[in-house]
Amino acid sequence: MQEMSQGATGLRQRIAQLSANPNAQAIAIGVTAVALTPVVLPLVKPVLKATIKTSVTLFEKAKVAMAETGEMVADIAAEAKAEALTEAQKRASLKSAISTPQLSPNQE
């Protein structure tokens, strides 16, 4: 009986030594992951699929919003350019009207 308890103590000490070794921890994690994957994957698959579906939907909506924003900014820039051109033409016509003397009907 005492040999059995010493064997158990020896096994416990060996497990403690292995758990302190980073390589042994990595191997244990890998083996556990491989063993649990077939069990966990069917449970996680619907959640993963829904998450990916939501991500794709959000990406498409963001793409549309960015395109609409870009179009809006382009429209505003075109309007501003047209207004600036109109104002420049008005100023030019006012300058030409002021700089050229107009002949009165008496001077003809």
BELRA-V474367 format. One record per backbone hydrogen bond with DSSP energy under -0.5 kcal/mol. NH is the residue of the N-H (numbers start at 1). CO is the residue of the C=O. E is the energy in kcal/mol with one decimal. If there is no record, write none. Layout:
nh:co:e
NH:CO:E
NH:CO:E
This chain:
nh:co:e
5:1:-1.9
6:2:-2.3
7:3:-2.5
8:4:-2.2
9:5:-2.3
10:6:-2.8
11:7:-2.3
12:8:-2.5
13:9:-2.7
14:10:-2.4
15:11:-2.6
16:12:-2.3
17:13:-2.4
18:14:-2.5
19:15:-2.5
20:16:-1.0
21:17:-0.7
21:18:-0.8
22:20:-0.5
25:21:-2.0
26:22:-2.2
27:23:-2.3
28:24:-2.5
29:25:-2.5
30:26:-2.4
31:27:-2.7
32:28:-2.3
33:29:-2.5
34:30:-2.4
35:31:-2.3
36:32:-2.5
37:33:-1.7
38:34:-0.6
39:36:-0.6
40:36:-3.0
41:37:-2.8
42:38:-0.5
43:40:-0.6
44:40:-2.1
45:41:-2.3
46:42:-0.5
48:44:-2.8
49:45:-2.8
50:46:-2.3
51:47:-2.3
52:48:-2.4
53:49:-2.5
54:50:-2.5
55:51:-2.3
56:52:-2.4
57:53:-2.2
58:54:-2.7
59:55:-2.4
60:56:-2.3
61:57:-2.3
62:58:-2.4
63:59:-2.3
64:60:-2.2
65:61:-2.5
66:62:-2.5
67:63:-2.1
68:64:-2.5
69:65:-2.4
70:66:-2.5
71:67:-2.2
72:68:-2.4
73:69:-2.5
74:70:-2.2
75:71:-2.3
76:72:-2.4
77:73:-2.5
78:74:-2.3
79:75:-2.4
80:76:-2.6
81:77:-2.4
82:78:-2.4
83:79:-2.6
84:80:-2.5
85:81:-2.3
86:82:-2.3
87:83:-2.6
88:84:-2.2
89:85:-2.2
90:86:-2.3
91:87:-2.5
92:88:-2.4
93:89:-2.4
94:90:-2.4
95:91:-2.7
96:92:-2.3
97:93:-1.8
98:94:-2.2
99:95:-2.6
100:96:-1.6
101:99:-0.6
107:104:-1.2
108:105:-0.6
